[in-house]
Amino acid sequence: MKKEWFESEDFWKNYAPIMFDEQHWAEAAGIAQRIKEIARLKDGARVMEAGCGVGRICVELAALALDTTGIDIIQSELDTAKESAEAQDVSLFLVNADLRSFRTENHGIEKFDCAVNVYNSFGYCEKKEDDFLILKSIFLSLKDGGKFILECISRESAILFFTKGEEFERAGKKVVTDFGVVGAWEGLRSHWTLTDTKSGEIIDHEFVQRLYSAAELGETLKKIGFSNVQIYGGWDLRPYDENLQTMLILAEK
């Protein structure tokens, strides 16, 4: 498969400290608790975080007595997740794999009771078909009756909360962001410029996230094989309407 920008170790080394600020770390425990409640998971249930990154969520899932596995394509992110798990003295199994081709049987892993993909980690593949390969891999990783929780920006939420950009300082960098619409709201272009506040070194990166409507993703999940697909507007399971906070989809295998 063609190498995508999100497979770059250098990108995450530079941008992870900017994207995962103190606020996002502080809310992780609450999100993990809601995952356990929404999926009705008992202690010891097997949970997979697809695209776990630095372990912000999967470490907290493990802390809730869940048998947790984190999957990510970037080894340095998994190394950070391992350090976080060790710091909290929780058991966490980590796998370096491409979610487009991941299969539990290829890694000697039992199938899961629940899989999660949260904090806007979906829709970055250059080809739409590769996005769907990720969803198919997640489906195949679940036991019959297993739950899948997907949370990310949708086309509707991108329109509702669109901002042209912002400037702020974080992790020793001056950050300037510029956002724009691709096509007929088919994607959201993000341009991030980081300037080191001491050295003046500039790092610049632009990427596009494909935008799906909630209804489109719901139908795609059904075609893959999921049933009982429910769409919500937030972690409090509010309706997916003009008062939405994010797109949250709960599906069952």
ZIRATA-V117125 format. One record per residue. N is the residue number from 1. BURIAL is # if it has 16 or more other C-alpha atoms within 10 Angstrom, else .. Layout:
BEGIN
[[N | BURIAL] [N | BURIAL]]
END
This chain:
BEGIN
[[1 | .] [2 | .] [3 | .] [4 | .] [5 | #] [6 | .] [7 | .] [8 | .] [9 | .] [10 | .] [11 | .] [12 | #] [13 | .] [14 | .] [15 | #] [16 | .] [17 | .] [18 | #] [19 | .] [20 | .] [21 | .] [22 | .] [23 | .] [24 | .] [25 | .] [26 | .] [27 | .] [28 | #] [29 | #] [30 | .] [31 | #] [32 | #] [33 | .] [34 | #] [35 | #] [36 | #] [37 | .] [38 | .] [39 | #] [40 | .] [41 | #] [42 | .] [43 | .] [44 | .] [45 | .] [46 | #] [47 | #] [48 | #] [49 | #] [50 | #] [51 | #] [52 | #] [53 | #] [54 | #] [55 | #] [56 | #] [57 | #] [58 | #] [59 | #] [60 | #] [61 | #] [62 | #] [63 | #] [64 | #] [65 | #] [66 | #] [67 | #] [68 | #] [69 | #] [70 | #] [71 | #] [72 | #] [73 | #] [74 | #] [75 | #] [76 | #] [77 | #] [78 | #] [79 | .] [80 | .] [81 | #] [82 | #] [83 | .] [84 | #] [85 | #] [86 | .] [87 | .] [88 | .] [89 | .] [90 | #] [91 | #] [92 | #] [93 | #] [94 | #] [95 | #] [96 | #] [97 | #] [98 | #] [99 | #] [100 | #] [101 | .] [102 | #] [103 | #] [104 | .] [105 | .] [106 | .] [107 | .] [108 | .] [109 | .] [110 | .] [111 | #] [112 | #] [113 | #] [114 | #] [115 | #] [116 | #] [117 | #] [118 | #] [119 | #] [120 | .] [121 | #] [122 | #] [123 | #] [124 | #] [125 | #] [126 | #] [127 | .] [128 | .] [129 | .] [130 | #] [131 | #] [132 | #] [133 | #] [134 | #] [135 | #] [136 | #] [137 | #] [138 | #] [139 | #] [140 | #] [141 | #] [142 | #] [143 | #] [144 | .] [145 | .] [146 | #] [147 | #] [148 | #] [149 | #] [150 | #] [151 | #] [152 | #] [153 | #] [154 | #] [155 | #] [156 | #] [157 | #] [158 | #] [159 | .] [160 | .] [161 | .] [162 | .] [163 | .] [164 | .] [165 | .] [166 | .] [167 | .] [168 | .] [169 | .] [170 | .] [171 | .] [172 | .] [173 | #] [174 | #] [175 | #] [176 | #] [177 | #] [178 | .] [179 | #] [180 | #] [181 | #] [182 | .] [183 | .] [184 | .] [185 | #] [186 | .] [187 | #] [188 | #] [189 | #] [190 | #] [191 | #] [192 | #] [193 | #] [194 | #] [195 | #] [196 | #] [197 | .] [198 | .] [199 | .] [200 | .] [201 | .] [202 | .] [203 | .] [204 | .] [205 | .] [206 | .] [207 | #] [208 | #] [209 | #] [210 | #] [211 | #] [212 | #] [213 | #] [214 | #] [215 | .] [216 | .] [217 | #] [218 | #] [219 | .] [220 | .] [221 | #] [222 | #] [223 | .] [224 | #] [225 | .] [226 | #] [227 | #] [228 | .] [229 | #] [230 | .] [231 | #] [232 | #] [233 | #] [234 | #] [235 | #] [236 | .] [237 | #] [238 | .] [239 | .] [240 | #] [241 | .] [242 | .] [243 | .] [244 | #] [245 | #] [246 | #] [247 | #] [248 | #] [249 | #] [250 | #] [251 | #] [252 | #] [253 | #]]
END
